């Protein structure tokens, strides 16, 4: 059945609910299309990407190994001995992991499309001057998300795997993680990093609605540092070096967010001056 066209500037509550429903449907369809594509390339996604950090020849380990050699430091990252297999301990583990991993990949691939649906839903409530920045909003958010996902995959995930698999409480103990445990580490590292890197966009909108100011962000910098370290401790291995590596880019994004907040307020004040000028 065809949808009834509604004037976006004259929508009732039920019209907004209907538009939200269709936005969700279009987003889910985009994610499912991405999931189907991921399902087609199952071998590459699992054997090359997901199980990449469990190999001692992974690019991140080689980078830290070369970095340590450059400064004359003996590094545990040089050809780490990862002699472990990921076990499937339940009959449905492989099937459910295949489905949910495909959906996760579909979400990552379709992220710009999902953002577009979000923007399309909220755009009727925006001013014409704000609507013209829609393409910039989608590009910036998508870029930050993909950078965060890349950082999570090439930095957080291998650091987590390396720490957990080289930490040996006793020679009598053999670590053989389950499939769900291993996938959970990779998934958490990627998604958490992707969302953390959206911090400048979040600060932008909080400033627009008056919930954030440059002065407040500077004043609460020390509290932000504590929160960042806590988040870094949650999504990384429990060693200081890994937490610092994760915290540094997030703190840089926080400082960038302060300038973004300042820029938003500057534009708002300039717009008010123009309106006040006869």
SULGIVEN-V924802 format. One record per backbone hydrogen bond with DSSP energy under -1.0 kcal/mol. NH is the residue of the N-H (numbers start at 0). CO is the residue of the C=O. Records with the same first field share a line. If there is no record, write none. Layout:
# SULGIVEN-V924802
NH=CO, CO
This chain:
# SULGIVEN-V924802
9=6
15=11
16=12
17=13
18=14
19=15
20=16
21=17
22=18
23=19
24=20
25=21
26=22
27=23
28=24
29=25
30=26
31=27
32=28
33=29
34=30
35=31
36=32
37=33
38=34
39=35
40=36
44=40
45=41
46=42
47=43
48=43
49=44
50=45
54=51
57=54
61=57
62=58
63=59
64=60
65=61
66=62
67=63
68=64
69=65
70=66
71=68
72=67
77=74
81=79
82=80
83=81
86=176
92=89
95=91
96=92
97=93
98=94
99=95
100=96
101=97
102=98
103=99
104=100
105=101
106=102
107=103
108=104
109=105
113=109
114=110
115=111
116=112
117=113
118=114
119=115
120=116
121=117
122=118
124=121
125=122
130=126
131=127
132=129
133=130
136=132
137=133
138=134
139=135
140=136
141=137
142=138
143=139
144=140
145=141
146=142
147=143
148=144
149=145
150=146
151=147
152=148
153=149
154=150
155=150
156=151
158=154
159=155
160=156
161=157
162=158
163=159
164=160
165=161
166=162
172=169
178=86
181=177
182=178
183=179
184=180
185=181
186=182
187=183
188=184
189=185
190=186
191=187
192=188
193=189
194=190
195=191
196=192
197=194
198=195
201=197
202=198
203=199
204=200
205=201
206=202
207=203
208=204
209=206
210=205
211=205
216=212
217=213
218=214
219=215
220=217
223=219
224=220
225=221
226=222
227=223
228=224
229=225
230=226
231=227
232=228
233=229
234=230
238=236
242=238
243=239
244=240
245=241
246=242
247=243
249=245
250=246
251=247
252=248
253=249
254=250
255=251
256=252
257=253
258=254
259=255
260=256
261=257
262=258
263=259
264=260
265=261
266=262
267=263
268=264
269=265
270=266
271=267
272=268
273=269
274=270
275=271
276=272
